[in-house]
Amino acid sequence: MSTVFIIVFAVLFGFMVLSQVLIRSRAKALEGKPLPELPGLLGKALASEKEALLYFMSPQCGACRPWTARFSEMSKRNTHIHVINVAQELEVARALGVMATPSTLVVKDGRIQSYNVGGVPSDVIAQFA
C-alpha cells in the first residue's frame, strides 16, 4: 500500500514540476517577440504607448490577491499599468499566451521585453512605480 502511495505521489509531483518548467520556458520564449495585435481598448492603448506593464490575474487565484491590490493601486497613478482579469479578457490572455496567473508582461516599443509567471521581480515594480 505505501509503495503505491509513493509512486502516485511521485508521478503527481513530477507532473507539477514539469508543468511549471514548461509554462516558464514558454513565457521566456516570448521575450523579444513583437506584441501581437490585441482586441479591444487594450489593443488601442498599447498601440500608442511606448512602454507598458500588463498584469494578468484571476479572481479565483489566491496568489493574485496581494499583487492585484498593489497593481490596481499603481494603475490609478500610472496609466501604463494595465490590470487584466483573464476571466473577463480571455481573448487578450490567449493572444499573449498567458497560461498561469499571476503573470506580468513588460512591453516596450511594441515588443515583449519581459514575461514573468508568478511573483513579480522588484525591478519591474520599481520601473513602473
Secondary structure as GFF3:
##gff-version 3
##sequence-region A 1 129
A	DSSP	alpha_helix	2	30	.	.	.	ID=ss1
A	DSSP	alpha_helix	40	48	.	.	.	ID=ss2
A	DSSP	beta_strand	51	57	.	.	.	ID=ss3
A	DSSP	alpha_helix	64	77	.	.	.	ID=ss4
A	DSSP	beta_strand	81	85	.	.	.	ID=ss5
A	DSSP	alpha_helix	90	95	.	.	.	ID=ss6
A	DSSP	beta_strand	103	108	.	.	.	ID=ss7
A	DSSP	beta_strand	111	117	.	.	.	ID=ss8
A	DSSP	alpha_helix	122	128	.	.	.	ID=ss9
###
